[in-house]
């Protein structure tokens, strides 16, 4: 018997893997999507720790699994372990969803950026075209969304990170897609910015990035990729206190990227508005 997967016969099996994973809302989201179309499926949380993805995905395929959502700390491991990569995943160096095709071949993709842009534009009515955008952080979360942000043709995309070289690495990786610049917090040009996106994990510990007050103006919209049930994070509270016109957490991004995964797996586009409302 496998260490992570023992899948009995039944409806098509999907899962989300990562560690920790007990908090994940992915099963609720995908099962809600399935009900919209009368699609029967199983979707479970599976705790797979770091350095174990390759073995886990081998078990998953042997047990007949169909698709997998992948979260921290496994996105980079999946990029290396899977047989094939979609261009988005190859470019970002990270995978957040995987499909097993009819021949048992694993195909990785990254739909995080699609989820972010859909949430910003469809759910919150923001246009990114020509806008001055500030992206906080240079880790995997930032890397996963930069291509999608650049596809929206912003006027300016600045990446700020405590360690400047990490931000500069992202500029080198994605410079062929559009114009972007790297800064540390000390050298960051004054705002205000049109849109500020927090791609750091600081909200998990209640910490704040060392931004200056001029970053936020009366027309600035702020977004935190972290999410809470009430939509409030320490970062967003700081933005409100400094006059931001609108503040959004990442719950919509979570649901929108799940919707893209669902459409890849099942060939239909689910309604996300009702699911977001239910999760609140």
N, C-alpha and C positions, 0 to 999 in steps of 0.2 A: 504494500500500500504506500501511496505517496505521502510525503511529509506535509505538503500544503493542500493537495487536491485529491479528494476521492469523490468523484462526481457520479452519482447514480443515474440510471436512465431517467429521462423526463424531458421537460421543456428545454430549449436551447439555453446554455449556461454562459453567463457573463459575470464579471467581478471587477472590483477595484482593489489594487494591491498597493501597499506602502506600509510605513511604520512610524508612528502609531496610526491606526486606521479606524478605531472604534467610533470616532466622532464623525466619520464621513457620511454625508447626506446623499452620496451617489446612488445607493440602492433605492432610496425613496424617489429620487428624480427619475431614474430609468424605469422603475415599475409604474410610476405615474404616466410617463410617456407611453409605455406599452398599453395601458388602459385606454388611452385616447384612440388607439387603432385596433383594439382587440387582439394585440400581439401577445401571445403567451411566452414568458421568458422567466428565467431565474437570474438573480443578480445579487451577489453577496460581497461582503467585506472579507478580505483575507490579509492577515498581518504577515508581510514578508519583509524581513529586516534587510539592511544594507548588505551588499556582497552576496546576496542569495537569489537575485532575480533570474539568472541564467538557468539555474536548477529548477526554480519554480515554474518558469515558462515552459520548460521541457515537459514537466509533469502535466501542466495545463493542456498542452497539445495532445499528449498521450491519452488524457482522460476525456478528450472530446470537447474541450472548451471552445467557444466561438469568438469571444472578444474580451478585451481587458482594458480597463482604465488604469493609468499608472500615475502615482503621485510620489511625493517626497518619501524616502530619499533615493528613488529608483529610476528617475527619468534619464539620467546619464548612463546608468547601467543598461537600460533597455536600448538605448541608442547603439550600444556596442553589441548586444546579445542577439538582436532580432535579425532575421534572414534578409529582409528587404526594408528599405526606408522610403517613404514619400519625400519629395523635395523639401517640404517644410521642415520635416524632422532632420533630414540630412544637413540642412542649412543651420538650424538652431543648435544642433548637437544634443538634443533632448527629445524624448518621446513621452507623450502623455496618453496615448491610446494605441491599441494594437488589435489587428484583425487576423484571424486564422482562416486562410482561404481553403477551398475545397480539397486542395492537395496537401494540406497540413503545413503550408508555408506561412510564417509569421511576417506581418507587414506593419511597420511602425509609422505613426503619424504624430504631428503636434498641432492641436487645434486650440491651444490656449489663447493665441493672439486673435483668432477668429472670435472666440468667446468674449474677449475684452472689447474688441471693436464693435461687435453686435450689441453688447450691453450699452456702450457709450452712445452709439448712433441710433439704434432702434428703440431701446428702452428709455433712454434719457434725452434723446433728441439733440445730441451734440454733433456738430460737424467738425471734423478734424482738418479739413482742407484749408491750407494757408495759416493754420493756427500755430502759436508758439507753445510747444509742449515740453514739459520737464518730466523726465523719468528718473525716479529715485532708486538707486541700487544697480548692481552689475552682476548679479548672480543668475541662477537658472530661470527665475521668474521673469526677469527683465529680458534675458536672451530669447525666451520663448515668444515674446510679444512684439519685439522690435520690427520684424519683417511686416507684420500686419499693420502696425502703426505707419510705417513708411509707405505702404501701399495706399494709404489715405491721403498722401501728398500734403503733409503738414508744412508750414512755412519754416519751421525750426524744430528740431528734436535734439534736446540736450540731455545727456546722461550724466548724472552726478553720483559719485561714490566716494566713500572715505578713502579707499585705495585707488588712486588715479589710474594706475596701470591696468586695473581690471576694467575700468570704463574704456580706456584706450583700446584694450583688446576687442571690445564689442564694436567699437568704431571700425577697427581693421576688418573684423569679420563681416560687417554689414554695409560697408561703405559703397559697395557696388549697387546697392538697392536704393540709395538716396542720401541726402545730406544729413549728417548727424555729428555732434561734437561731444567730447568728453571733458569733464571737470571734476575736481574735488570740491568739497564744500567751501574751502577758502577762496578758490578762484572762480566760483560760479558767478556769472553775470547777474546783475540785479534784475528783478522782475519789474512789473508783474508778468506772470505767464497766463496764457489762456486756460491751459489745462495742466494740472500737476497730478502725476500718477505715482503712487507709492508701491514699488515692487520689492521693497525690503520686507523682512520678517519681523521688524521691530515692534509692530502692533501686537504680536503674540506675547511679548513681555511688557507691554505698556510703555515702551521707550519711544522717544521722538528722534527723528533725524535732525541734525543741527542746521536747520534752514533759517535764513534771515527773514525778518518780517516783511521785507519788500518783495518776497517771492509771491505773496498773495495780494491780489487787488480786488476791487469791488466786482469785477466781472470774471474772476477766476473760478473755474470748476475743479474740484478736487476729488480724487478717486483713490481708494485703498483696496488693493487686491485681497487683503484679508477681509473676512466677513464675520458679522455677529447677528444674532437673532433680531436685535433692535436696530441694526444698521449703524451703530455708533462704535467708533474706535478712537483711541487716544489721538492718533494722527488727525482724524477728521474733526475731532473736538478742537484741536489746535487751529486747524484751517478755519473753522467757523469763528473762533475767537479773533482771528485776524482778518475777518471780513469776506471770506469766500462766498460767492453767490449761491453755490450748490455743492453738496458733498454726498458721495455715493460710496458704499462699500462693495465688496466683490461677490456678493451672493448672485447677482445677475450674471456675472462672468462665469461662475461655476455652472449655472443652469444652461447658459448659452453654449459653452464648450461641450457640455453633456449632450445637448441637442444636436450639435454637429456630429459627435460620435454616434449618436443614435441613428442619424440619417445615413451615415456611412454603413452601419451594420444592417439597417432594416429598409433603407431606400425610401423613407418618408420623413417629412419635416414636422416635428411636433410643435405644438403651441407651448411657448415658454411662460407667457404672462400669468396664466393660472397657476402654474407650478411655483413660480417665484412667490406669488401671493400666499400660497398654501404654506410654504416654508417659513414665511415671516410669522 
